[in-house]
Amino acid sequence: MVSCIYIFLKIKKNLYELWRKREPNLKYLKVWGCLVKVNIPINKKMKIDKKNVICICVGYSLHNITYRFLVVN
């Protein structure tokens, strides 16, 4: 851990930038508490029904790269 801090202070880059030779992409991150429109899965849609639902972003899943939403009705 000490060596990671030393590298960061000397080079001013994180380990991801050193390994991949580029900056990490952070555009998928969402602000917690913001309103979002979530698409309804095809198997749950009715023929004449809404295609998306308004939700609130409450965070990220602990085990994989997915969002967690709270449905507002």
MOPAC internal coordinates of N, CA, C and O (Angstrom, degrees):
PM7 1SCF
backbone

  N    0.0000 0     0.00 0     0.00 0    0    0    0
  C    1.4451 1     0.00 0     0.00 0    1    0    0
  C    1.5260 1   110.56 1     0.00 0    2    1    0
  O    1.2310 1   120.59 1   140.91 1    3    2    1
  N    1.2981 1   116.47 1   -39.09 1    3    2    1
  C    1.4568 1   120.69 1  -179.91 1    5    3    2
  C    1.5219 1   110.30 1   -63.47 1    6    5    3
  O    1.2310 1   120.33 1   142.43 1    7    6    5
  N    1.3367 1   116.97 1   -37.57 1    7    6    5
  C    1.4618 1   119.91 1   179.84 1    9    7    6
  C    1.5272 1   111.20 1   -67.53 1   10    9    7
  O    1.2310 1   119.92 1   144.74 1   11   10    9
  N    1.3371 1   117.76 1   -35.26 1   11   10    9
  C    1.4663 1   120.95 1   176.67 1   13   11   10
  C    1.5218 1   110.77 1   -63.03 1   14   13   11
  O    1.2310 1   120.13 1   136.16 1   15   14   13
  N    1.3074 1   117.37 1   -43.84 1   15   14   13
  C    1.4583 1   121.55 1   179.35 1   17   15   14
  C    1.5171 1   110.10 1   -65.26 1   18   17   15
  O    1.2310 1   120.37 1   139.23 1   19   18   17
  N    1.3303 1   116.90 1   -40.77 1   19   18   17
  C    1.4616 1   121.21 1   178.90 1   21   19   18
  C    1.5360 1   110.56 1   -61.87 1   22   21   19
  O    1.2310 1   120.29 1   134.97 1   23   22   21
  N    1.3430 1   117.04 1   -45.03 1   23   22   21
  C    1.4661 1   120.85 1   179.03 1   25   23   22
  C    1.5197 1   110.42 1   -62.78 1   26   25   23
  O    1.2310 1   120.40 1   136.41 1   27   26   25
  N    1.3184 1   116.84 1   -43.59 1   27   26   25
  C    1.4622 1   120.21 1  -179.23 1   29   27   26
  C    1.5222 1   111.25 1   -62.64 1   30   29   27
  O    1.2310 1   120.03 1   137.55 1   31   30   29
  N    1.3259 1   117.55 1   -42.45 1   31   30   29
  C    1.4626 1   120.43 1  -178.34 1   33   31   30
  C    1.5310 1   111.53 1   -69.56 1   34   33   31
  O    1.2310 1   119.82 1   145.27 1   35   34   33
  N    1.3216 1   117.95 1   -34.73 1   35   34   33
  C    1.4617 1   121.06 1  -178.66 1   37   35   34
  C    1.5316 1   112.57 1   -78.79 1   38   37   35
  O    1.2310 1   120.30 1   137.10 1   39   38   37
  N    1.3239 1   117.03 1   -42.90 1   39   38   37
  C    1.4628 1   121.15 1  -171.88 1   41   39   38
  C    1.5294 1   112.30 1   -97.77 1   42   41   39
  O    1.2310 1   119.65 1   157.29 1   43   42   41
  N    1.3132 1   118.26 1   -22.71 1   43   42   41
  C    1.4727 1   124.38 1  -177.79 1   45   43   42
  C    1.5329 1   112.09 1    64.89 1   46   45   43
  O    1.2310 1   120.23 1  -148.06 1   47   46   45
  N    1.3365 1   117.16 1    31.94 1   47   46   45
  C    1.4559 1   122.64 1   174.89 1   49   47   46
  C    1.5208 1   107.91 1  -132.41 1   50   49   47
  O    1.2310 1   120.91 1   -30.25 1   51   50   49
  N    1.3417 1   115.87 1   149.75 1   51   50   49
  C    1.4592 1   117.82 1   176.01 1   53   51   50
  C    1.5284 1   109.68 1   -87.34 1   54   53   51
  O    1.2310 1   119.90 1    -6.52 1   55   54   53
  N    1.3187 1   117.79 1   173.48 1   55   54   53
  C    1.4581 1   121.56 1  -174.89 1   57   55   54
  C    1.5249 1   112.28 1   -65.84 1   58   57   55
  O    1.2310 1   120.18 1   147.23 1   59   58   57
  N    1.3323 1   117.27 1   -32.77 1   59   58   57
  C    1.4646 1   120.17 1   178.03 1   61   59   58
  C    1.5253 1   110.25 1   -60.74 1   62   61   59
  O    1.2310 1   120.29 1   135.57 1   63   62   61
  N    1.3184 1   117.05 1   -44.43 1   63   62   61
  C    1.4641 1   120.94 1   179.47 1   65   63   62
  C    1.5262 1   111.60 1   -65.29 1   66   65   63
  O    1.2310 1   119.97 1   144.92 1   67   66   65
  N    1.3121 1   117.66 1   -35.08 1   67   66   65
  C    1.4618 1   120.28 1   178.73 1   69   67   66
  C    1.5290 1   112.03 1   -70.17 1   70   69   67
  O    1.2310 1   120.16 1   140.03 1   71   70   69
  N    1.3378 1   117.29 1   -39.97 1   71   70   69
  C    1.4598 1   120.72 1  -178.47 1   73   71   70
  C    1.5258 1   111.78 1   -75.00 1   74   73   71
  O    1.2310 1   120.36 1   133.22 1   75   74   73
  N    1.3488 1   116.93 1   -46.78 1   75   74   73
  C    1.4593 1   121.89 1  -172.75 1   77   75   74
  C    1.5251 1   114.35 1   -92.93 1   78   77   75
  O    1.2310 1   119.74 1   168.30 1   79   78   77
  N    1.3112 1   118.10 1   -11.70 1   79   78   77
  C    1.4694 1   124.08 1  -179.33 1   81   79   78
  C    1.5266 1   112.85 1    62.77 1   82   81   79
  O    1.2310 1   120.39 1  -150.14 1   83   82   81
  N    1.3333 1   116.86 1    29.86 1   83   82   81
  C    1.4639 1   122.37 1   176.07 1   85   83   82
  C    1.5194 1   109.19 1  -156.70 1   86   85   83
  O    1.2310 1   120.95 1   -15.85 1   87   86   85
  N    1.3219 1   115.78 1   164.15 1   87   86   85
  C    1.4698 1   120.29 1   178.53 1   89   87   86
  C    1.5213 1   109.76 1   -77.22 1   90   89   87
  O    1.2310 1   119.83 1   -29.89 1   91   90   89
  N    1.3215 1   117.93 1   150.11 1   91   90   89
  C    1.4650 1   119.49 1   177.87 1   93   91   90
  C    1.5282 1   111.24 1   -70.02 1   94   93   91
  O    1.2310 1   120.72 1   -31.62 1   95   94   93
  N    1.3299 1   116.23 1   148.38 1   95   94   93
  C    1.4589 1   122.59 1   179.27 1   97   95   94
  C    1.5272 1   108.75 1   -88.24 1   98   97   95
  O    1.2310 1   120.09 1   -62.80 1   99   98   97
  N    1.3120 1   117.44 1   117.20 1   99   98   97
  C    1.4606 1   121.71 1  -177.17 1  101   99   98
  C    1.5218 1   112.81 1  -112.30 1  102  101   99
  O    1.2310 1   119.81 1  -166.65 1  103  102  101
  N    1.3341 1   117.97 1    13.35 1  103  102  101
  C    1.4601 1   119.39 1  -175.81 1  105  103  102
  C    1.5286 1   113.34 1   -72.31 1  106  105  103
  O    1.2310 1   119.85 1   163.09 1  107  106  105
  N    1.3339 1   117.89 1   -16.91 1  107  106  105
  C    1.4627 1   119.65 1   179.04 1  109  107  106
  C    1.5285 1   112.27 1   -79.27 1  110  109  107
  O    1.2310 1   119.50 1   167.34 1  111  110  109
  N    1.3239 1   118.56 1   -12.66 1  111  110  109
  C    1.4622 1   121.41 1   179.78 1  113  111  110
  C    1.5210 1   110.91 1   -71.19 1  114  113  111
  O    1.2310 1   120.28 1   -40.58 1  115  114  113
  N    1.2939 1   117.08 1   139.42 1  115  114  113
  C    1.4634 1   123.29 1   179.50 1  117  115  114
  C    1.5288 1   109.42 1  -117.23 1  118  117  115
  O    1.2310 1   121.01 1   -27.02 1  119  118  117
  N    1.3295 1   115.68 1   152.98 1  119  118  117
  C    1.4599 1   121.33 1   176.18 1  121  119  118
  C    1.5208 1   107.89 1   -79.13 1  122  121  119
  O    1.2310 1   120.35 1   -49.59 1  123  122  121
  N    1.3226 1   116.94 1   130.41 1  123  122  121
  C    1.4545 1   120.72 1   179.83 1  125  123  122
  C    1.5205 1   109.68 1   -66.97 1  126  125  123
  O    1.2310 1   120.38 1   -44.93 1  127  126  125
  N    1.3147 1   116.87 1   135.07 1  127  126  125
  C    1.4511 1   122.16 1   178.90 1  129  127  126
  C    1.5039 1   113.78 1    93.19 1  130  129  127
  O    1.2310 1   119.35 1   177.62 1  131  130  129
  N    1.3315 1   118.85 1    -2.38 1  131  130  129
  C    1.4627 1   120.19 1  -179.61 1  133  131  130
  C    1.5299 1   109.43 1   -82.55 1  134  133  131
  O    1.2310 1   121.10 1   -26.59 1  135  134  133
  N    1.3317 1   115.51 1   153.41 1  135  134  133
  C    1.4598 1   121.24 1   176.85 1  137  135  134
  C    1.5178 1   109.19 1   -80.01 1  138  137  135
  O    1.2310 1   120.71 1   -44.94 1  139  138  137
  N    1.3332 1   116.24 1   135.06 1  139  138  137
  C    1.4571 1   121.67 1   178.72 1  141  139  138
  C    1.5220 1   109.14 1  -136.44 1  142  141  139
  O    1.2310 1   120.78 1   -22.90 1  143  142  141
  N    1.3232 1   116.11 1   157.10 1  143  142  141
  C    1.4583 1   121.65 1   174.19 1  145  143  142
  C    1.5135 1   108.16 1  -104.96 1  146  145  143
  O    1.2310 1   120.70 1   -57.92 1  147  146  145
  N    1.3234 1   116.26 1   122.08 1  147  146  145
  C    1.4601 1   122.38 1  -177.51 1  149  147  146
  C    1.5250 1   108.42 1  -107.63 1  150  149  147
  O    1.2310 1   120.59 1   -51.07 1  151  150  149
  N    1.3347 1   116.48 1   128.93 1  151  150  149
  C    1.4603 1   120.87 1   177.81 1  153  151  150
  C    1.5171 1   110.47 1   -71.57 1  154  153  151
  O    1.2310 1   120.80 1   -40.17 1  155  154  153
  N    1.3278 1   116.07 1   139.83 1  155  154  153
  C    1.4578 1   122.24 1   176.50 1  157  155  154
  C    1.5276 1   107.77 1   -82.13 1  158  157  155
  O    1.2310 1   119.54 1   -44.96 1  159  158  157
  N    1.3378 1   118.49 1   135.04 1  159  158  157
  C    1.4733 1   120.16 1   179.18 1  161  159  158
  C    1.5275 1   111.70 1   -59.57 1  162  161  159
  O    1.2310 1   120.32 1   -29.06 1  163  162  161
  N    1.3166 1   116.99 1   150.94 1  163  162  161
  C    1.4659 1   122.56 1  -175.28 1  165  163  162
  C    1.5237 1   111.50 1   -59.57 1  166  165  163
  O    1.2310 1   119.80 1   141.27 1  167  166  165
  N    1.3247 1   117.99 1   -38.73 1  167  166  165
  C    1.4682 1   119.96 1  -177.78 1  169  167  166
  C    1.5308 1   112.62 1   -72.08 1  170  169  167
  O    1.2310 1   119.09 1   166.73 1  171  170  169
  N    1.3344 1   119.34 1   -13.27 1  171  170  169
  C    1.4707 1   122.03 1   178.93 1  173  171  170
  C    1.5199 1   112.24 1  -103.06 1  174  173  171
  O    1.2310 1   119.27 1   172.86 1  175  174  173
  N    1.3355 1   119.01 1    -7.14 1  175  174  173
  C    1.4661 1   122.18 1  -178.52 1  177  175  174
  C    1.5183 1   110.58 1   -78.07 1  178  177  175
  O    1.2310 1   121.22 1   -34.69 1  179  178  177
  N    1.3151 1   115.28 1   145.31 1  179  178  177
  C    1.4563 1   121.42 1   170.03 1  181  179  178
  C    1.5213 1   106.77 1   -97.31 1  182  181  179
  O    1.2310 1   120.13 1   -13.48 1  183  182  181
  N    1.3161 1   117.36 1   166.52 1  183  182  181
  C    1.4590 1   120.19 1  -174.90 1  185  183  182
  C    1.5265 1   112.22 1   -63.35 1  186  185  183
  O    1.2310 1   119.84 1   133.69 1  187  186  185
  N    1.3171 1   117.91 1   -46.31 1  187  186  185
  C    1.4668 1   121.40 1   179.74 1  189  187  186
  C    1.5247 1   107.14 1  -115.64 1  190  189  187
  O    1.2310 1   120.73 1  -105.88 1  191  190  189
  N    1.2980 1   116.20 1    74.12 1  191  190  189
  C    1.4478 1   121.69 1  -177.32 1  193  191  190
  C    1.5209 1   109.29 1  -139.95 1  194  193  191
  O    1.2310 1   120.39 1    -8.76 1  195  194  193
  N    1.3265 1   116.86 1   171.24 1  195  194  193
  C    1.4537 1   120.81 1   177.89 1  197  195  194
  C    1.5232 1   110.26 1   -64.55 1  198  197  195
  O    1.2310 1   121.23 1   -31.19 1  199  198  197
  N    1.3357 1   115.26 1   148.81 1  199  198  197
  C    1.4582 1   120.07 1   178.21 1  201  199  198
  C    1.5140 1   112.04 1   -93.66 1  202  201  199
  O    1.2310 1   120.30 1   161.80 1  203  202  201
  N    1.3441 1   117.04 1   -18.20 1  203  202  201
  C    1.4654 1   119.47 1   178.37 1  205  203  202
  C    1.5205 1   109.82 1  -145.42 1  206  205  203
  O    1.2310 1   121.32 1   -13.79 1  207  206  205
  N    1.3277 1   115.09 1   166.21 1  207  206  205
  C    1.4528 1   123.01 1  -177.35 1  209  207  206
  C    1.5230 1   107.70 1  -127.69 1  210  209  207
  O    1.2310 1   120.17 1   -38.18 1  211  210  209
  N    1.3386 1   117.28 1   141.82 1  211  210  209
  C    1.4638 1   121.02 1   176.50 1  213  211  210
  C    1.5248 1   108.78 1   -83.03 1  214  213  211
  O    1.2310 1   120.94 1   -52.30 1  215  214  213
  N    1.3337 1   115.81 1   127.70 1  215  214  213
  C    1.4605 1   122.42 1  -177.66 1  217  215  214
  C    1.5208 1   110.14 1  -134.15 1  218  217  215
  O    1.2310 1   121.02 1    -7.71 1  219  218  217
  N    1.3255 1   115.66 1   172.29 1  219  218  217
  C    1.4650 1   122.90 1   174.20 1  221  219  218
  C    1.5211 1   107.71 1  -114.34 1  222  221  219
  O    1.2310 1   120.59 1   -48.50 1  223  222  221
  N    1.3226 1   116.48 1   131.50 1  223  222  221
  C    1.4641 1   121.33 1   178.36 1  225  223  222
  C    1.5302 1   108.32 1   -74.41 1  226  225  223
  O    1.2310 1   120.55 1   -57.22 1  227  226  225
  N    1.3478 1   116.55 1   122.78 1  227  226  225
  C    1.4618 1   120.23 1  -178.62 1  229  227  226
  C    1.5241 1   112.74 1  -113.10 1  230  229  227
  O    1.2310 1   119.82 1  -179.69 1  231  230  229
  N    1.3318 1   117.94 1     0.31 1  231  230  229
  C    1.4560 1   119.12 1   176.83 1  233  231  230
  C    1.5083 1   112.32 1   144.67 1  234  233  231
  O    1.2310 1   121.57 1    21.16 1  235  234  233
  N    1.3152 1   114.60 1  -158.84 1  235  234  233
  C    1.4556 1   122.31 1  -176.56 1  237  235  234
  C    1.5203 1   109.65 1  -124.11 1  238  237  235
  O    1.2310 1   120.90 1   -25.57 1  239  238  237
  N    1.3204 1   115.88 1   154.43 1  239  238  237
  C    1.4563 1   121.30 1   177.60 1  241  239  238
  C    1.5290 1   109.85 1   -68.23 1  242  241  239
  O    1.2310 1   120.79 1   -29.51 1  243  242  241
  N    1.3179 1   116.10 1   150.49 1  243  242  241
  C    1.4572 1   120.34 1  -178.60 1  245  243  242
  C    1.5306 1   113.04 1   -81.32 1  246  245  243
  O    1.2310 1   119.99 1   153.86 1  247  246  245
  N    1.3409 1   117.63 1   -26.14 1  247  246  245
  C    1.4561 1   120.46 1  -170.41 1  249  247  246
  C    1.5243 1   115.09 1  -107.11 1  250  249  247
  O    1.2310 1   119.48 1   161.86 1  251  250  249
  N    1.3182 1   118.60 1   -18.14 1  251  250  249
  C    1.4574 1   120.68 1   178.53 1  253  251  250
  C    1.5353 1   109.59 1  -148.48 1  254  253  251
  O    1.2310 1   120.22 1    -0.02 1  255  254  253
  N    1.3079 1   117.19 1   179.98 1  255  254  253
  C    1.4642 1   121.01 1  -174.99 1  257  255  254
  C    1.5272 1   109.36 1   -91.42 1  258  257  255
  O    1.2310 1   120.59 1  -101.31 1  259  258  257
  N    1.3178 1   116.48 1    78.69 1  259  258  257
  C    1.4640 1   121.83 1   176.18 1  261  259  258
  C    1.5200 1   108.73 1  -138.63 1  262  261  259
  O    1.2310 1   121.50 1   -17.81 1  263  262  261
  N    1.3245 1   114.74 1   162.19 1  263  262  261
  C    1.4560 1   121.62 1   178.50 1  265  263  262
  C    1.5192 1   110.49 1   -93.01 1  266  265  263
  O    1.2310 1   120.77 1   -19.67 1  267  266  265
  N    1.3249 1   116.13 1   160.33 1  267  266  265
  C    1.4666 1   121.45 1   172.30 1  269  267  266
  C    1.5131 1   107.26 1  -119.44 1  270  269  267
  O    1.2310 1   120.30 1   -49.31 1  271  270  269
  N    1.3359 1   117.02 1   130.69 1  271  270  269
  C    1.4594 1   122.65 1  -176.04 1  273  271  270
  C    1.5136 1   110.77 1  -125.58 1  274  273  271
  O    1.2310 1   121.31 1   -27.24 1  275  274  273
  N    1.3296 1   115.10 1   152.76 1  275  274  273
  C    1.4531 1   122.54 1   173.06 1  277  275  274
  C    1.5223 1   106.81 1  -113.58 1  278  277  275
  O    1.2310 1   120.47 1   -57.85 1  279  278  277
  N    1.3376 1   116.71 1   122.15 1  279  278  277
  C    1.4667 1   121.47 1  -177.56 1  281  279  278
  C    1.5257 1   108.81 1   -75.56 1  282  281  279
  O    1.2310 1   120.65 1   -49.81 1  283  282  281
  N    1.3313 1   116.36 1   130.19 1  283  282  281
  C    1.4655 1   122.26 1   179.90 1  285  283  282
  C    1.5171 1   108.46 1  -104.49 1  286  285  283
  O    1.2310 1   120.16 1   -60.55 1  287  286  285
  N    1.3089 1   117.30 1   119.45 1  287  286  285
  C    1.4898 1   121.83 1   176.70 1  289  287  286
  C    1.4950 1   109.86 1  -134.93 1  290  289  287
  O    1.2310 1   120.10 1   180.00 1  291  290  289

